[in-house]
Amino acid sequence: MNKKLRQALKTIILAAVLYVIAICLPAGWGKDVFYALAYVVSGFAVIKKSLRNICHGDIFDENFLMMVATFGAIALGEYSEAVAVMLFFQIGEFFQSYAVNQSRKSIADLMDIRPDYAHVYENGVLKKVSPEVVKVGDVIVVQPGERIPLDGVVLKGQSSLDTKALTGESLPRDVLTGDDVISGCINLSGVLEIKTTKVYAHSTVAKILDLVENASSKKADIENFITRFARYYTPIVVFSAAALAVVPPLLFASQSFAEWGYRAITFLVISCPCALVISVPLSFFGGLGAASKVGVLIKGSNYLEALAKAKTIVFDKTGTLTKGNFSVAKIAPENGETAESLLKTAAYAEAFSKHPIALSIKQKYGQDINLDKISDVKEIFGVGLTVRLGKDDIAIGNQKIFAQFGLNAPEISEVGTIVFVLKNKKYIGFLLIEDELKEDAIPAVTEMKHLGHKLIMLTGDRKEIGQKVALMLGLDEVYAELLPADKVEKFEQLLQQKAPQDKMLFVGDGINDAPVLARSDVGVAMGAIGSDAALEAADVVIMTDEPSKILTSIKIAKKTLLIARENVVFAIGVKLLVLALGAMGYASIWAAVFADVGVSVLAILNAIRALYIKN
């Protein structure tokens, strides 16, 4: 509990003690003195804030309602009720502050990623400086236990990094010389020398902090409704209470000003909209905090609400549903070759190539390659390459490689990237190269379908590959062979087909999908740590590569929206009921206290649940 909360609790306890003493004392001036002390202790902050707001032209708020209501109770000699209103109002404020404090904790943990300093080499001497003064190309040193202050490339050293604050994942990430590292991670073991690639203002940690700090400024529709509601509601109830106090006694001689004044005061206390104006934003704030706990950054509660209303989810393929890393899925030897000899021949043929497909073949081979055996390497653009391997001539490439030697290409029914291998102009087999599905892609997509979402994939890959992936995942529609501009055009068509009240998500890797991310109702960037395009274009940033986090985000959003709606219905329903009873004289000021403070406390406690939403 922070200092402000402790002080508020002390004030409540002191006021409560004075109030109990006043109740227990016999009638007389001593009893009134303790009531006065209890009122001052519990109500001073409210009256001060109300008067300050009036001076600034902001008259009709909950502080004004509390002040007017309690002044009226005192005028009627209802000292106990006046103190009770202020005391219970302070209890409600305490619960609100406590709830906000709890909601901020997960985001505060994220804010701890801000680095305090950087160790930089200047003229061969290591100096401790502010991260803001470090330039691109400077070499910084990060000791074990320190936080990496800026994005960069490891020049020297190896270590494990704690990325939990950024990704929500507890498993450390190993880094070696040449690996990219991002600011905000904690160095766990070895000393790292890092060459910076960005200044602090453009670093990952700065962008994330800016995103989080501005998230609460973007309100959901339900929050905007509450703001508009309170703006008109408060003056209406103030003037209604004034009319309630004056009109009946003036119209009917048998009615007393004291009785209707009491009803008006009760009406004012009941009418305070604290439960609405506090609990609804708090619900969304809790939802944002719950999402950040699992490594999902949502840029505003309006996007949280849009996630909850999503009916259609459109996916990119590579890097979103698949790993974006090629791997050898099948080795098919022919004409007397074995799988081992075919793989070895292909790996040697690709020895000097840096192409992703070549790298996947060499990774599958997994053994050292004797480069002395390889000579006369020739690349055939758009086809493949030929090499001399010992005494053999090797050709490797796509289907067009056969035409280079006047041969007919074999018919292959496999779907994927096929790499054909020829030895001395004789076909010896092929390798099937595929982009692997992410581990949690199938269960995540299956549950999304179970929840009633329509699932579509847009990909630039070949039609047969796109259809194969869509079939494996059980997607509803797939559109393949799309250039970036085609993706935007197709997405525009899909937007026109949906119902106006429904929201459409686009999930991409945040780099080449930036135009579609920006166009969608909610753009979700996958695995986007370090990607400027993702942080800028997306509305939701999933800090890991897991499609299941999309599902988690939707669940958090739906639960948050449900909690906010529960609070709206509960608060307005109780208010209207007790307002009617108060106007008719059936509700005392104690019922008014419950309708105000009690409803606020219950709504706030309900809002806190948003912070603890589980997957």
N, C-alpha and C positions, 0 to 999 in steps of 0.2 A: 504494500500500500504506500503510495507516494505522500509527500508532505501535505499537499493540498487536501487529499482525502482524509488524512489523520486529523487535520485542523477542523474539517467539516464534521467529523465524527465527535470530536471534543465539544463542538458547539451544540450538537444535537443532545449529547449526554447532559451537558450543563443545563440547557433549556428544559429537558425532561425532568431533571432533579428539581429545578425551581417550580415547574408545573405541578409535580406531585406534592411538593410542600404546600403550595397554594391550595390544592384540593383538600389536603388533610387539615389545614388550619380552620378554626371556627370563623364565622363571619366577623368582619371588622376591617380596620385599615391595614393590618398586617397581611391579611389574605390578599387584598388588592395590590399591595406593594409587590408581593411575590409574583402575582399575575403580570404586573407591569414589567418586572425584571425578566420574566420568562418570555414575554412578548418582545421586549427589546433585543434579547439575546437571539431569539429565533427569527425575528423579522427585520432586524436592522439591515442586513444585506439586501433583502427584497425591496424594502422601501427606498434604500439608497439607489439601487439599480433602476427602480421605476422612475424616481425623480430625475435621474440623469438622462434616461431615455426620453422623458417628457421634454426636457430642455433641448434635446436633439431632434424633437419633432416626431419621435416614435412612441406614440402614446399607448396604443391598444396592444398590449402583450400580456403574458401570464402574470408578470410582476405587478402590472397595473391592476389586474383583476384581484389579485391577492390583497393588495394594499387597500383598495376601495371596499372590498368585502369585509376585511377585518376592522377597518375604521367604522363601518356601519354597525358591526357587531358590538364594538365598544360603545358607540353612541346609544345602542339599545340596552347597554348594561350586561351584554353576554360576553363577559371577559374570558370565561373558560373556552367558549367556542372560538373566540378570536385567536387565543394562544394555540389551540388545537390545530386550526387551519395553518398557521405559520409553521408550527412544529412538524406537522405531517408533510407540509410542502417541502421543508428542508430534508426530511427523510427521503422523499421522492427524488429530490435533487441529488442526494448522496448516492442513491441507487443508480441514477443516471450516470453520474461521474464514474462510479465504480465500473459500470457496464462499458462505458467508453474506454476506460483505462484497460480493461480486459481485452476489448476488441483491438486496441492499438498494439497489444503485445506482439502478435505475430508480425505485424507490419514494422514494429519497432525492431524486432529481430532482423528483419530485412534491411532496415536502415543502418544496422550495425556494420553492413558491408562497406560503409564509407571509410576509406583509408585515412589514417591520421598523418602519415609521413611516408617518405621514400628515401632509401639510401642510394645515392648517386655518386659515381666516380667523377671527380673534377680534378684534372691534372694529376691523375694517379692516386688521389686521396679520396677516401670514402666519406661523404658528408650526408647528414640527415637534413632533408629539406621538405617543404610542402609539396604534395603531388602536383599542385597547380603550376609550379615553376619548371617542372621537368619537360624537356623538349623531345620531339620525335627524333629517334636515333640515339638518345642517351642510353647508357648502360646502367641499370639499377641492380642492386643486390638484395635478395629476399632471403632472410634467415628462417630456419624452422620456427614455426609458431607465429610468424608474421603474415599479414594480409598482403596479397599482391596489389600494389597501388594503381598500376596502369596496364593496359593491354600491351602485349609484346610477343617476342619470339625468344625461346630459351637458347642462349649462346653457349652456356656451360652448366653442367650439373644435371641431376635427375632427382625426382622427388614424387611424392603423392600429394594431391591437392584435395582439400575438403571443399566441395562445391555445394554443400547442403543448403546454405543460405540463398543460393541462386537457383538451384534445381529442385530442392526438396529431397534429393537422393542422399542416403547415408553412405553409399559405397564410394570410397576415394577414387580419384582419377589419376593414373600414373602419367607422368610427362618425362620426356627425354630431350636431349639436345636437338633443336630444330623444330620442336613442337610449338604451336601457338598456345598462349595462355591469356586468360582474361582477368581483368581487375575484379576484386571482391572475393576471390578464393583465398583460402588459408593454406600456406605451405606447411606440410606436416613433418617432413623428414629432412631431405638434403638441402644444401645451400644452392640457390639458383641465381645465375647471372642472366638478366633479361634485357634484350634490346627493345626499347619502346617503339611501338608502331602508331600510337595515337597520343595526342595531348589529353590531359585529364578531362577537359570539357567534352571531348568526343569519345571518351572511353565507355566501355560497357557499363561500369558501375555508375557513372554519372547519368547515363541515359535511363537506367533502371530507376535510380533514385528520383529523377525528374518525373518519370512515368507514375511512380507510386505517390509522390507528393501531390500530383494533380488529379489523381483518380477520383477523389471525393468531390471534385468540382463539377463533374458531369452527372447530372441528376437523372434518375429514371422518371418515367411518366407519372408513376404513382407518387413519387416525391414532389414533383412539380404540382400535382393535384393538391397535395397537403399544404404546400406553400400558398397556393391560390385560395384554398379553403380557409386557412387561418386568417388571411388578409381581410376577407369579407365577414367571416364568422364572428371575430372578436368585437368589432364595433356594433354589429347587429345585436349581440347578446347584451352589450353594455346599455344600449338604448332601450332594449326590451326590458331589462331589469329596472331602468329608471321609470319606464311606463308602468311596470308592474307595481312599483312603490307608490306612484302618485295617482294613476287613473282610477282604480277601484274606490279609494276613499273619497275622491272628488265626485264620483258618480253616485255613490251610495253612502248616505249619511251613517248607516249602521256599521260601516266598515271603518276600522281604526288604521291610522297611519303606521302605528307600531307593528301591528300584525302583518300588514302588507310590506312594510319595510324589511321585516325579518324574512319574509318570503323572497323579496328581491335580493337580499344579501345571500340567502341560500342559493338562489338562482345563479348569482354571479360566481359563487364558489364552485358550483356544479359545472358551469360553462367553460371553465379553463381548459384549453385544448392541449395541455401538456403531453398527455399520452400519445396524441397523434404526432405533434411536431418533434417529439423526442424519439419515440420508438421506431417510427418508419425509417428515417435516415439511419438510425442505429442498426436496424436489421440489415440494410444494404452494406453498411460499413463492416458488420460482422461477416457477411458473405464474402466481401473482398478479402478480409483477413483469412478466412477459411481457405480460400483459393490460393493465397500466397503461401500458406503452409505447405501445400503440395506442389509448389513450383509453378503455379499458374498466375500470371500477372494480368489482371483485367483493368483496363484503362478508365473505367467509370461505371457507376451503378446503372447507367442507361444501357451499357453493353451486357451487364449482368441480367437485366430484365429481358433484353433481346435474346440472349442465350436460352432463357427459360421458355421463350415463345418460338424457338426454332422448330420448323417442321421439315425442312430440307437441308441436308448437309452435302456440300459438293467438295470432293477431294481432288487434290493433285495426286499423282502416283509416286513418282520418284522422290525419295526423301521424306515422304509423308506416310504412305502406307507401306512402302518398301524401303529398304535400308539405303538405297542409292549406291551400294557397293556390289560390283559384279562378283559372282562366284561360279565355279565349275559345278554344274548340276548333274552332268552325265558325261561319261567317256565311252564312246562307241567305236572300238577297233574293227578294222576290216582287213581281209586278205592276209591272214596269218599273224597280224600284230596282236600284242597283248595290251591291256589297258595301261599297264605300267610303262611299256615301251612307247606307246602313243603319247602319253602325257609327257614323258621325258623329251621326246622329239619336239613336241610343241613348245615346251618350256625353253629348250635350247634355241629354237627358231626365234622366239620372242625375247631372247636374252637382253638385247639392247633397246627394246621398245619401252616407252613410258606410258603407253596407252592403257586405260583402265582394264580393258579386256586382257591385254598381255600381262598386266600385274596380277590379275586373278588367276591366270594359268600358272605363273611362277609361284604364287602363293600356294596353290594346290599341290604343286610339285614338292615344294618345301625343302629342297636340297641345294647345296652349293652347285653353281654352274661353272664348268671349266671353260672360260672364254677362249682359251687357246685353240679349242676344237672348232671354233666358229670363224668363218671368213666369207668374204664376198657377199656382204649383206646388201640387198637391193630392195627398196620400197616401191611398190606399185600403188600409186595414189588411188584411193577409193576401192582397192581390191585386197591388198595384203602385202606380203613380202616374200622374197626368196633368199635362201642362205646356203652356204656350203658347210655341211656338218661332217667333218672327217672326210670320208670318201663319197658321201651321199649328197645329192642335191635335194633340198627340202623347200617346198612351197606351202605357205599357210595363208589363209584368208577366207573371204566370203565366197559365195557361189560363183562369182565372176572369175575366180582363180583358175577354174577349169578351162575357160575360154583362152587363157594365156598359152595353154598347151594343146589346144585343139581337141579337148576331151568333153564328153557330155557329163553334166552335173547329175549326181544321183538324186532321186526323189526322197526328201526327208519330211516325215510327218510331224516332227517335234516342233513345238512353238517356243521361240526364244531366239537368242543370237547364236547362230551356228558357225563354228570355226572349222573349216575343212583342212585336212593335212594330206599332202602328197609327198611321196619319197621316190625320187628318180622317175618322175612323171606318172607314178602309180598311186592311186587313191588308197590310203591306209586307215581312214576313219575320220570321225569328227568329234568335237567337244561341244556340248551344249552349255552356253553361258547364260545365267539368269540373275536378275536382281532379286535378292531374297526379300520375302515379306518380313516385316517386323514381328517380333515374338508375340506381341499382344494385339496384333492387328485383327486377327480372325475373331477372338472372343469379344473385342471391343465393338467391332462392326456388327457381330451377331446380336449383342445386347442393344445396340442402337436401333436395329431393325425391330427387335422385340418391343422397344418403347414406342414404335410407330413412326420413326423417322424415315423419310425417303432419302436414299443414298445414291449419289451420282459421282462418277469419276471423269475428270478431264485430264488427258495426257497427250504429250507430244510423241509418245512411243508408237510403234507400229500397231495396226488395228488388231492383229491376231494376239499380240502380247497383252494389249489392254484388255481384250475380251477374256483372255486366260486368267489374268489377275482378278478381274471383276467376277468371274465364275468361282474362283477359289474363295473369294471373300463373301460372295452372295450379294453383290451390289445390284441395285435396280436398273441403272442405266450406265453406259460408258460411251464416251466420245473420244476417239483417238486421232493421232496424226495432226494435232493442233499446234500451230505456231503460237507464240505469246499473244499476238493480236487476235488470232482465232479464238483463243481461250476467253478473252474479254467479250468478243462478239457472241459466243455461245452462252456465256454466263448472263449476258444481257437478255438473251432469249428466254433463259430459264427464269430470270427475275420477272419477266412479263407474264409467265405462265402461273405463278404462285398467287394465292389469295392475298389481298391487301394487308390483312391483319397478321399474316404469317411472316416469319423471318427466315432468311436464307443465310446459312453459314458457308464460308469458303475456307478450306484448310489447305495451306500450302507451306512450302519450306521458307518462305519469306524473302527469297532472293530474286528468282526470275518470275515469281508470282505476285510481285508487288502491285501491278495494275489491278489484278482481280481482287486482291486483298482489300485494296482501297475502295473498290466499287461495291463490295458486298455489304449486306446489312451488318454482319459481324465477320471481320476478317481474323482468322486464327492462324498464327505463325507457329510452326512446329520446330522444335529443336533449334531455337533461334538465338542462342547465346552468341554474342559477338557479331550478329548480323544487323548492320545498321538499317537495311531495308525492312527487316522484320519489325524492329522496334518502332520504326516510323510509320509504316504502312498498316500494320496490324492493329486491331482493337483488343485482341487477346493474345498474349505471348506465352506459349507453353515452353518452359525452359528445358525440357527434356525431349527425347525423340519418341515418346510413347503416345500412340493413338488413344490409349485408354484414358489419358488425361483430358481428352475432349469430352468423353463421357462423364468423367468426374466433374468437370466444369459445368456441364449441363445439369447434373444432379444438384450441385451446390446452388446454381442459379434458381432452379425450380423450388428448392426448399426455402431459399431466401425469400422469393416472391410470395410463397405460401405464408410464411411467417409475417411478412409485411401486411398482406391482405387480412390475415387473422387479426392483427392489431387494429387495422382500420375498422373492420366490422365490429369488433368487440368494443373499442373505444367509443365509436359513434353510437352504437346500439345502447350501451349503458348510459351515455350522456343524455340521449333523447328521452329515455325512460325516466331517469331521475329528474331531468329538467321539467318534464310534465308533472311528476309527482310534487316537485318543489313548488311549482307555480300554483298547484291546487291546494298546497298546504299539508300534503301527506308526507313530505320528506323534511326531516330536521336538518340542521346544519351538520350533524354527524353523518348523515347519509350523503350530504354534499361533500364532506371530506373524503369519504370512500370513493364517490364518483370522480373526484379529482385526483387525489394522491393515490388512493388504492388502485384505481384503474391504471394510472401511470406506472406504478411499481410493477403490477402484473404484466403490463405490456412490455416494459423494459426487460423484465426477467425472461419473457418470451423471446424478445429480440436477441438476447444474449445467446440463445440456442443456435443462431445462425453461425456463430463463431466456431461451434463445435460440431458442425456437420461432418459426418463420416462418409467415406466413399461407399 
